[in-house]
């Protein structure tokens, strides 16, 4: 049986009867959750002890066609793309191409901002931990890009920061086509690059993520879910034009399946030996080590690592990320101590309404 046939066949339960009993009751609840929140489709992957225990699709990929979601359906990972890019950045640091703590202006002649000298202090560590001071998340004519706080001083989520670091990385290892350019928010000019190609060759393929990528080929186009708005209406498919990837690739350009993204999570938890593409254990520890605390309650602390959100409870530490592109919402979480985690992906602007109910229930059962 080939891999595609195997994944399609495993749309229910694998491994132990204990795993089945812990999660089985949720399966019957998901269709009603989708219906009550007007979410067309959902796909999920759950893993325990480094092996996938639940892989299933629910609902439909497209309200217009009614095609069912299965374990091979592709979704936009949105901001869950950021840790994948962070993985590449840390690999480049291991190889000496750049350093986490050297100002990015050392590596490029590009000037993200001309008017604020603090741009000369922003490092890759600041970008990956969202402490660069760059605001807003994405610039606009009404809110131009600026530095609101000293680099390293405060946490402020920044897609613009990831765009900046992506442009620096491209200068170091990629290529830019000055003849193919476009204008984006706030009039920023961005030219096409080979970002998708070098991410696929340096991270996606070496980590065995065979159902993931950035460049939308014919094979992927047939399997992707269609985005839907909050009213359940189909939205136009997104593009993977080289100019779009040059602007948004690191921050939100990955196309993947829950099973493939689970492979990425498992690589963080239980990595293969370090080589030209796989990170060392030391780099992975750095990636999941809190860099700055974001919020703190009596029994729950949120911090940010290098690409990951880090949640701490009295019993466990979790790392993860969520994401939202137009018509897509998703979430991923993992716990190294239990070698377990999950990935949930939807094709709806209402997806988080389902994920906010489903994710805690899956987490509770995994770690009970």
Secondary structure, 3 states (H helix, E strand, C coil): CCHHHHHHHCCCECCCHHHHHHHHHHHHHHHHHHHHCCCCEEEEEEEECCEEEEEEEEEECCCCCCCECCCCCEEECHHHHHHHHHHHHHHHHHCCCCCCCCEHHHCCCCCCCCCCHHHHHCEHHHHHCCCCCEECCCCCCCCCCEECCCCCCCCCCCHHHHHHHHHHHHHHHCCEEEEEEEECHHHCEEEEECHHHHHHHHHHCCCCCCCCECCCCHHHHCCECCCECCCCCECCCCCCCHHHHHHHHHHHCCEECHHHHHHHHHHHHCCCCCCCCCCCHHHHHHHCCCCEEEEECCCCEEEECCCCEEEECCCCEEEEEEEEECCEEEEEEEECCCCEEEEEEECCCCHHHHHHHHHHHHHHHHCC
